[in-house]
Amino acid sequence: MNKCTFYALIVPLMGVFVSTFIQSSFSQEGVAQNLASNIFKNKTLIVPNNVKNFVILIPNEAHESPLLPKDQRLINQPYVPQKLVTHPDTKIFWFVGDVGHTRKVTLNGENSKEIISSVLKFNTGSEPLSLNQNGNYTYFERNANKEDPNFVMNGSIIVRGTDNQSNFGNSDNRLKFTYDTMSTLMVPTRDIEKHVKTLDENNVSILDQYSFKDLRQTGGGGANQTLLVLGSNNSVDMLISVLKKITSSLPYS
């Protein structure tokens, strides 16, 4: 067999091997890669059983009603994620990224009995909330928008036993057992490299990201915002301090 024939045979085979290897590698990460898009499209996240803390983002313009003539929101939900499925004893926090606004979080149990009512300033995090009993909890803020008095910011937390399935799946133990704390964050896509650097310098990992057109730019503008899903083994206070640092530097701040 001459060299030309050899290369004619081996090069296509190498291409098949490389393509198969890449597809296999990405498929192993595929579950993690769906986290952010699932939050954006389904407004839901199921928290892995090992996670001890979760920080819910109140995004910029969260108080804007989708029923107004011109949409002022950036993302399609007032809380990110709007629906959280978790296990007992996970501590829940809220972080206010709604620039220049004070937000109020009122949480009720299944019997509509009020459990907490907290007023939170921009760029601050709430005190931890532990929901020790299984059940469906709702939280909300009324009168958040003067132009649409009927608009209510609303979210929900479903607490289940620790035998529930997580978004990571049973096979992804690397992610399931690595991070104590998870959070979400929304940043302009054009500045993503700068924010990734800040997160990396503070030992906060990006588990997944999803870029989308913000709702103000539905007629164009490309991927204006990026939703980040974060994991950290820092204390929650330290993670929130990193969120504060990034939020205070955003162009709409």
N, C-alpha and C positions, 0 to 999 in steps of 0.2 A: 504493500500500500504506500503510495507516495504521500508527501507532506500535504499537498493540496487536497487529496481525498480525505486524509486524516482530519484536517481542520474543518472540512466541509461537513464531516459527521459529528465531530466533538463539539463544535460551537453551538449548534442548535440544542444538543443535549445539555450543555452547560446553561443555556438560556432557560430551559425547562426546569433545571435544578434550582437556579437562582430564583425564578418566579415562584416555584413551589415553596422554597424556604421563606421568601418574603411573605407570601400569603399565610403560611403557617405561623410565622412570627406575629403577624398582625392579628390573626385569629385568636391567639393567646391573650392579646391585649384588648380584643374586641369588646368585651363586657365593660371594661373600664372606659373605653372610648364612647360608650353609649350613655354614660352618666349625665353629662351636661345636656346633650340633645334631648334626652328623655325628660329632664326637668323643664326644658324650654317647651317641648311639644305637648307633654302630658301634665306639666305643672306638679309633678309628683316625684318623691324620692323615698325609697325604702332604705332605712339606715342599717348598715351591717351590725350584727349582734355584738361585736366587740367594742364598738364606738361608745365612748363614755359621755361625750359632749357634742352637741350640734348647734351651730350658730346660724340662725335664719336671717337672711338679708332683707331689710326693707329698702328697696332700690330707689334711686333718684326718680322723682315724679311718680312715686307710688300712689300718691293721693289724687292723681288725675283720673277723671271718669272717662271710660271708653265711649260714652254716649254723647260727649260733647262734639260739636261740628268738626273741630280740628284736633286730632289726637296729640296730646302733649306727652304721653307716656314714652318711655324708651323700651321697656320690656312688657310682655303681655300678662303680667301678674303683679299684684300689690305686695306679695311676699314671695321670696325665692328660697326654697320651693313653696308653693301655695298649699300643698298637701304633703305632710310628712308622716311616714309610717315608721314607728320606732318601738322600742322595747322598754319595759319598766326600768326605772332608775337612770335612764339617759337624761342628762341635764340639758335643758333647752335654753338657749339665749336668743335674743333678738339684737341685731345691730342696725342702727339707723344710718342709711346712706342717702336719705332724701334731703337734698341740700337745702339748708336754711329753714328747715321745718322741724317742729316738735311733734312727735308721734305718740299716740296713746294706744296701748295694747290691753284689751280686756279679754280674758279667757274664761269660758264657761265650761262646766261639765255636761254630762248627758242630760241631767235634770234642769239644765239652764241656770244652775246656781253658779254665781260668780266665784272664781277661784283666785284670780289676780286682776289687778288693774294698775298698770304702770305707765307713767309719763316719761318719755325718753327724748332727750335732745339729739340734734344732728351730730353724727360722728361719735356716738357713745353706744355702749352695750348695756343690756339689761342685767339684772341680777339673775342667777341661775334658777330655773324652775325644774323641779323633779316631779314627774307624774308616775307615781308608784303603782297605780291600779290600771288594769286593762280597761279600755273604753274609747269612746269618740269624744274629742274635745274640739271646740270651736273658739276662734279668737277673731276680733274685729275692731274696727274704728268707725264710728258714725260721724257724720258732719265733717268729713275730711276735705270736702270740696264745696266751696261756696256756690259755684256755678251749677252744680248738680246736687241739691240737698238730699236726694234719694240714694245717692251713691254710698255704698258701704264697702270699705276695705275689709276683706274677710279671708281667713285661712283656716286650716284644720290640722289637727294632730291625732293620729290613730295610734293607740298604744296596744301592743300585742305581746304575747309571751315570746321568749327568746328562741323558740323553735321555728320562727317564721323564716321564709326565704329572703335573702337580700338581693339587691341589684347586682352584686358582684358574682353571685352564683356560688355553689358549693366548692367548685374546683379552684377558685381564685383566692387561695389562702394567703398569698403574698399581700394582697390588699386588705383582706378581711382582718388580718391580725397584725397590722403594722401601725395604724394610726389611732390615737386615743380621741382625737377631735377632728370634726369635719366642719366645713363652712362653704358658703358660696360668695362670690364677688362678681360684680359687673364692671368692666372697664372698656374704654374706647379701643377698638381693634388697632387703630393706628399707633397706639402707644404701648402695645402689648409687650414688646421687648423690655422696655424700661420697668414695667411692673413685674415681669418675670424675674428680672434681676433682683428687685427688692425682696420678692418672696424667697428667692434662692438664698440671698444673704442672711435671711432670718429663719432659715431652716423650715420653710413652709413649702410643701410639695403641691404641684398641680396634678391632680388625679385625672382630670379631663377638662376640655374646653370646647366651646361651641360658639362660632361667630354667626351673627345674624344682622339683618337690617333693623335698625331701631324703628319704632312705630312712627316716629316723626318723619322718617325718610322712606316711607313705603313706595314712593314713586321713583326712587333711585338712591344712589349713594353707596351701594355695595354693602359690605359687612361693617356696619358702623360700630357695633358693640360686640364684646366677647364675654360670655358667661364662663366663669372659672369655678371648678369644684376643687376645693382645697383640703389637704390632710396635714395634720401636724401632731407632734408629740410634745410641743411646748405647752405651757400652761395656757388656759383659755385667756387669761389677762394679757399674756404676751402675744397671743394670736390676734386679739382684738386691737392691741397697740399697733400691729402691722397693718391691719385693715384701716385703722385711723390714719396712718401715715400715707397710705395709698389714696384713700378717699379724699383727704385734704388737698391732694395734688391734682385731682381730676379737673378737666377744663370747665365742667359745669359747677365746680365748687368755687 
